[in-house]
Amino acid sequence: MIGSTGALAVRQLAYKVNDLEAAAVAHHRAFGSGPFFVLRHIALASSVHRGVARPFDHSSAYGQWGSVMVELVVQHNPDDSGLHEMFPYGSGREGLHHAALFVDDLDAAIARFEAQGAPLAQLMTTETGTTFAYVDARAHLGHMLELYEPTEQLTGFYDFVAAASQGWDGRDLIRELG
C-alpha cells in the first residue's frame, strides 16, 4: 500500500489545465482559492522521463486553497512526460495530475515508492537547483505523486503563497513572477 511506512502530508494538489488564467479564475470562483502566482516556461537544468532525457517546457500558477497549495500546470511542448502520460498532448483533457509530498531523502523516497509499485516516471531539476520527481502511483491512487525535499527555498515559496492569501480581498487574482 502506498505510504504505508509512514505518514506524509499532502502539501499541494496539481491540476493539468489548458489555460492558466481561465483555470485560475474558475478555481477561485469555485473554491475561493488564490491569489495565483504565475511562472512561465520554468527553466529546467535537466528532465529525464522514463530514463530518457526529454524537454519539459511548462508553466504553472500557484495559489492557496485552504491549507493546501494548488498548482495549475500547462505543458507547452509535445514531448513525452509524466504529465502527458495522463493527459496526452493535444487531447484537451484536464484534471488532477499529482499530489505533492515533502520527503526527507528524495532518492530513498523514490526507491520506497518503486518498491510499493509506484515507479519513477520523471526526474527534473530546476535551474535554481530544486530537484523533484513524479512517481507513478496511478495503479494505487489514480494519479502521480510529486516528491521533493523541503529546502529553505522551496518552503519559503510555499510560505510566500500562503501568506499572500491571508486577508486577501480577491483583487489582483493573477500575479506574474519572474
C-alpha positions as CSV (number, residue, x, y, z in Angstrom):
1,M,0.0,0.0,0.0
2,I,1.4,3.4,-1.0
3,G,2.6,5.4,2.0
4,S,2.1,2.5,4.5
5,T,5.5,3.0,6.1
6,G,4.9,6.5,7.5
7,A,2.5,9.5,7.2
8,L,3.4,12.0,4.5
9,A,1.2,15.2,4.4
10,V,-0.1,16.4,1.1
11,R,1.5,19.8,0.5
12,Q,0.0,20.6,-2.9
13,L,-2.6,19.4,-5.4
14,A,-1.7,20.0,-9.0
15,Y,-4.1,20.0,-12.0
16,K,-3.2,19.8,-15.7
17,V,-5.0,22.7,-17.4
18,N,-5.2,24.1,-20.9
19,D,-5.2,27.8,-19.9
20,L,-3.6,29.1,-16.7
21,E,-5.6,32.3,-16.5
22,A,-9.0,30.7,-17.2
23,A,-8.3,27.8,-14.8
24,A,-7.2,30.2,-12.0
25,V,-10.4,32.3,-12.4
26,A,-12.6,29.1,-12.4
27,H,-10.8,27.6,-9.4
28,H,-11.1,30.9,-7.5
29,R,-14.8,31.2,-8.3
30,A,-15.5,27.6,-7.2
31,F,-13.3,27.4,-4.1
32,G,-12.2,31.0,-3.2
33,S,-8.5,30.0,-3.8
34,G,-5.8,32.4,-4.6
35,P,-4.2,34.7,-5.4
36,F,-2.3,32.8,-8.1
37,F,1.4,33.4,-8.8
38,V,2.4,32.5,-12.4
39,L,5.8,31.2,-13.5
40,R,6.1,30.9,-17.3
41,H,8.3,28.5,-19.1
42,I,10.0,27.3,-15.9
43,A,13.7,26.8,-16.6
44,L,15.0,23.3,-16.0
45,A,18.6,22.2,-15.9
46,S,17.5,18.6,-16.6
47,S,14.5,16.5,-17.2
48,V,14.5,12.7,-17.5
49,H,11.3,10.8,-18.4
50,R,11.3,7.0,-18.1
51,G,15.1,7.0,-18.4
52,V,15.3,9.3,-21.4
53,A,16.3,13.0,-21.3
54,R,13.4,15.0,-22.7
55,P,12.5,18.7,-22.7
56,F,9.7,19.6,-20.3
57,D,8.6,23.2,-21.2
58,H,5.8,24.1,-18.7
59,S,4.2,27.0,-16.9
60,S,2.5,26.9,-13.6
61,A,0.2,29.1,-11.5
62,Y,0.4,28.6,-7.7
63,G,-2.3,29.6,-5.3
64,Q,-3.5,28.8,-1.8
65,W,-6.6,26.6,-1.3
66,G,-7.3,26.5,2.4
67,S,-4.3,24.8,4.0
68,V,-3.0,23.3,0.7
69,M,-1.2,24.9,-2.2
70,V,-2.9,24.3,-5.6
71,E,-0.8,24.3,-8.8
72,L,-2.3,24.7,-12.2
73,V,0.1,23.5,-14.9
74,V,0.3,23.5,-18.6
75,Q,2.9,21.8,-20.8
76,H,3.8,23.7,-23.9
77,N,5.8,21.1,-25.8
78,P,4.5,17.8,-27.3
79,D,7.3,15.6,-25.8
80,D,6.6,12.6,-23.6
81,S,6.4,13.4,-19.9
82,G,4.8,12.4,-16.7
83,L,2.1,15.0,-17.5
84,H,1.4,13.6,-21.0
85,E,1.2,10.1,-19.7
86,M,-2.1,11.1,-18.0
87,F,-3.1,13.9,-20.4
88,P,-1.9,13.3,-23.9
89,Y,-0.7,16.3,-25.8
90,G,-3.5,17.8,-27.9
91,S,-6.2,15.8,-26.1
92,G,-7.6,18.9,-24.4
93,R,-8.2,16.9,-21.3
94,E,-7.7,18.4,-17.9
95,G,-7.7,17.1,-14.3
96,L,-5.8,16.1,-11.2
97,H,-2.2,15.2,-12.1
98,H,-0.4,14.9,-8.8
99,A,-0.3,15.4,-5.1
100,A,3.0,16.8,-3.8
101,L,4.8,15.5,-0.8
102,F,7.9,16.7,1.1
103,V,10.3,13.8,1.8
104,D,13.5,13.8,3.9
105,D,15.6,11.9,1.3
106,L,14.5,12.1,-2.3
107,D,16.4,9.1,-3.5
108,A,15.2,6.9,-0.6
109,A,11.6,8.0,-1.2
110,I,11.8,7.2,-4.9
111,A,13.2,3.7,-4.0
112,R,10.5,3.2,-1.4
113,F,7.7,4.1,-3.8
114,E,9.2,2.0,-6.5
115,A,9.2,-1.0,-4.1
116,Q,5.5,-0.3,-3.4
117,G,4.5,-0.3,-7.1
118,A,4.9,3.4,-7.9
119,P,7.9,3.6,-10.3
120,L,9.7,6.8,-11.1
121,A,8.1,8.5,-14.1
122,Q,10.2,11.7,-14.4
123,L,13.0,13.3,-12.5
124,M,13.6,17.0,-13.0
125,T,15.9,19.7,-11.6
126,T,15.2,23.4,-12.0
127,E,18.0,25.8,-12.9
128,T,17.8,27.1,-9.4
129,G,18.7,23.7,-8.0
130,T,15.4,22.2,-6.8
131,T,15.1,18.5,-7.8
132,F,11.6,16.9,-7.9
133,A,10.2,13.6,-9.1
134,Y,6.9,12.3,-10.4
135,V,6.3,8.8,-9.2
136,D,3.6,6.9,-11.0
137,A,1.0,6.0,-8.3
138,R,-1.9,5.7,-10.8
139,A,-2.3,2.0,-10.1
140,H,-3.0,2.7,-6.4
141,L,-4.2,6.3,-6.3
142,G,-5.3,7.2,-9.8
143,H,-2.7,10.0,-10.1
144,M,1.0,10.7,-9.9
145,L,2.8,11.9,-6.7
146,E,5.4,14.6,-6.8
147,L,8.2,14.3,-4.3
148,Y,10.8,16.8,-3.2
149,E,13.0,17.7,-0.2
150,P,11.8,20.7,1.8
151,T,14.7,23.1,1.1
152,E,14.6,26.6,2.5
153,Q,14.0,28.0,-1.0
154,L,11.0,25.7,-1.6
155,T,9.4,26.1,1.8
156,G,9.9,29.8,1.6
157,F,7.9,29.8,-1.7
158,Y,5.1,27.8,0.0
159,D,5.1,30.3,2.9
160,F,5.0,33.2,0.4
161,V,2.0,31.8,-1.4
162,A,0.2,31.0,1.8
163,A,0.9,34.4,3.4
164,A,-0.5,36.2,0.3
165,S,-3.8,34.5,0.8
166,Q,-4.1,35.8,4.4
167,G,-6.6,38.7,4.4
168,W,-6.6,38.8,0.6
169,D,-9.6,40.7,-0.7
170,G,-10.0,38.8,-4.0
171,R,-8.4,41.5,-6.2
172,D,-5.4,41.0,-8.4
173,L,-6.1,37.3,-8.8
174,I,-3.3,36.5,-11.2
175,R,0.2,37.8,-10.5
176,E,3.2,37.2,-12.7
177,L,6.5,36.1,-11.2
178,G,10.0,36.1,-12.8
